[in-house]
């Protein structure tokens, strides 16, 4: 936290480094020992952690996919369901939200310009934050639209246990929606930090990457549902 | 000013207050100790369950005093019912595999020592780290609660095969609520371990100190890193499997229950599910899981042996390459658990081949250990004894794997005690020996006191001999056709009962020896000899900080690393035979 009082290191003064955080910097001091040249760049841990998380989420949906494929092939009770039309509208909404988020991200980074990353907060005029709010609204609209799709399926008599295909519809869309809600949490965090003037590029790029992932994941799931269900 | 807000690492002030210091701590060291404590409670619970099982197996109608208190329906008159035996067996295995073998070598020691060994002052996401422990703790509570709720815990084994696990309470006691709690506990556990991986991997990749290249990481750090990569993919598959299982129970879906299933004269209201699907999903997780249990132990054993041999292993890079190969291959072998499941026999060949291949890197690692030990003057202490014991047990357990890897032999040996002997030797003994080696080695650093060496050696010899007495006869039993997961033996298995009784006695004695370890732990924690900073003269970074380390590990300084961690047997100015990783000193030319 920026306001934490922390004992400064007592050994040699640290050379401030541009770019990403100096923690893990590899500028090696000449020394008596055998210093091996290593790259002097270290990605921010949050970025690595996001890739870790995305790998895990991918594996989860791979497992669901293989369950779907095996289940479809294991018996003759698979009944095709027609996907509610609102799913396609939801898809457009989610794609639009990725677009608006990307617009925000680029305008934020452009305004920061050559400002050293370590300076942290950038005060943005309120208009560009509008793209962020648009993303949030579109994300919430997506989740609401998914719920409407569920209601539509209910109306046609397809519930969770009606049919294996409907089971997978609900399981896949619910699992995805939960992850979208997580992304919405990330967006709320970004909005809060922005309003406090403490938004860091790392946090923004991590949240953005997650949101785009959730979008691409939905495109994959939509294709899977369309092809298999 | 540039120091504070711009570091990727979240700096936090020293914790104040009892709750922040010891309960909801952000300090990776406290979290590591919490995990260790959880592992300790779990291992003694699991051991007690194994005693109950062994008593019943040796003497089927034995009235075990007090058992009716645990379950009046499961043990009327203190005599265990057959179903209750299966319930205890399921819980024994689930607790041991998840809450001991995944928690202790990986989460406990990894959380405590990974940041220090790479030169960081904490993990990058302390709040997520704290959550990972408490989520795991909740998972443990959910699992244990199944003992006391409904009609007891699940009885379908730690593998939870469908349709037994998916049809609900009609299948037997514990198969309703007990099974749902089992699946829920595992799903929660998966989340906890995923949160852990979110910290382990960025710490290893991004928070290394100056000069700490990947090639200078201690071998146990590589073990934890490789394990985290496996954990994040394997647990991410178990979680959806458990969710689908829960849905089969509570939502009437039919993911795993086939049509036309009649149980107890009742036609089950399910259709079309695939029981094989559960096996695929479970074992895709299950096989990497057993390597998650053993790879940290391999890393710890390597580290402990090197420090005690006073010389590096024959090849650092080959060991890392082998650990990576094991992790990579572990995803391709899972079908060897399913040779007799009715799959296409050709697929058995497809799985058998990588199963045999995976023995190669494992063997190379063992040969490197043995080759490095040859001609060395190994310092004998409790840690190095358990490290040697690990090698012995891993080889003993591993060779039976060669046989099981072949479908033709597995047809005979599947679901016999041969399999039980195999996995107990590699997991229950070798992996536990890795935990013991790590404990004796790192206890001084964690608590600032030395453990009692005499008690440690007694503990080792009793456990080593005892474990062989318990688990070697299992192979004989398996070859004689003794089927596993049976609670009593009749017919052709009756002559084997005396062997079971011998095993039971050995198990009781070996189990009792673990209380020596527990006493040693507790007594040394408070009254052990005060430990110096580097009692083992080990070169890695955790031995450059006080015992126990301060809350920010390095006391505000940022270590600079000049060497790999295996500068042993060198001549130095100071006369020591080793050079610490952060010392700019170089070895004098020979």
Interface residues (C-beta under 8 A of the other chain):
Chain A: X1 X2 X4 X5 X6 X7 X8 X9 X10 X11 X14 X16 X20 X21 X22 X23 X24 X25 X26 X27 X28 X29 X31 X32 X33 X34 X35 X36 X38 X42 X43 X44 X45 X46 X48 X49 X52 X53 X55 X56 X57 X58 X59 X60 X62 X63 X64 X66 X67 X70 X71 X74 X75 X76 X77 X78 X117 X118 X119 X120 X160 X161 X164 X167 X171 X175 X198 X202
Chain B: X2 X3 X4 X5 X6 X7 X8 X9 X10 X11 X12 X13 X120 X124 X125 X194 X197 X198 X199 X201 X202 X203 X205 X206 X207 X208 X209 X210 X211 X213 X215 X216 X232 X233 X235 X236 X237 X239 X240 X241 X243 X244 X247 X251 X252 X253 X254 X255 X258 X259 X271 X272 X273 X274 X276 X277 X280 X281 X284 X556 X557 X558 X560 X562 X563 X583 X584 X585 X586
